[in-house]
């Protein structure tokens, strides 16, 4: 029980840092890294360091959670895709070909 509470406190601390100090790109990359980490714990880790997951949030919900405009979220996701950090299949399925590259974009090496 104590370990669960400490994990939740760590997650809350990470979230506060995410919202307060990061650029829009770092916020989006951090959120995707958090979701990818959870997906990899559920057994959806692909060969190598790739992770595949269904995005549980709409872009509108992401903008609300991250304190960004919908347009900024869309632009940053497009930029991450263009830079090869993520691939999208449909609107919600995300593939992260190389977690290390995504983590480099979070501004926090210890995020995942």
N, C-alpha and C positions, 0 to 999 in steps of 0.2 A: 504494500500500500504506500509506504514511504517512497519507494523507488518510482512508482507511478506519479506521485505528487511532484517529485523532483523533475521527472521527465516533462510534466506539464509546465512547470516553472521555466525550464530551459526553453521549451517551445514558445512560451509567452515572451521571454527575453529576446529570442531570435526574431519574433514577430515585431516587437517594438523597435529593434534595430532596423529591421527591414523597412518599416514605414518611415522612420525618422531620418536616416542618414544616406539613403541610397538614391542613385539616379533611377529614372524610369526603366532603363534597360536592366540595371541591376535588380530592381524590384521584380520585374517579370522573370528574369533568369532565376532569381531566388525562389519565387513561388513555384516555378516549374521544377526546380531541383528538389524542393520539399515534397512535391507530389510524386516525382520520380523515385525518391528514396522510399516513400511508402509503397509504391507499386513494386519496387524491387524486393521489398520485404514480403510481399504477397506472392512472390514466385514468378513474376513476369519479366525477369531479367533475361535479355537476349544474349547470344554469344558475344564474347568480348565484354566491352563496357557499355553496350547499348541498353537502353531501357525503353520499354513501350508501355503506354498507359492511355486510358481514356480520361480526358480532362473533365473533372467533375463540376466545373464552373463554366458559365457562359463568359464571353468577353465583357459583357456588362457587369456581371457579378465580380469579375476580376478587377474591373476599374473601381467598383465600390470598395472592395477589400483593400486595394492598394492606394486609394486616394488619388487615382489618375483619371483622366478623361477616357471615354471609350475610344476615341480616335487615337490617343497616345498608346493605349494597349494594342490596338490593331496595328499601328505603325511599328511598334517594338516587336510584336510577334512576327510580322512580315520581315523585319530586319534580321531577327534571329534565324528565320527560315532562309533568307537570302544568303546569310553568312554560313550556312551549313550546320548551325548548332542544333536545329530541330528540323524534323520533317513532319508534315501534317498529312493525314489520310482522312479525308472528309473534314468536317468542322471540329471534331472533338478528339480524334485519335492522334496522339503525339508520339513520335519516335525520337529519342535522343541518341544519336549515333555514337557519341563519345561524351560520357559524363564529365570527364576531366575538362573538356573544352567548355561545357556549360558552367561548371563550377568556377572556371576562370572568370566568367562574366558576372558572377554574383557579388564580387567585391569582398568575399568572405570565404577563405579556403576551408574553414571548418564547418560550413553549412550542412553538408551531407555526410 
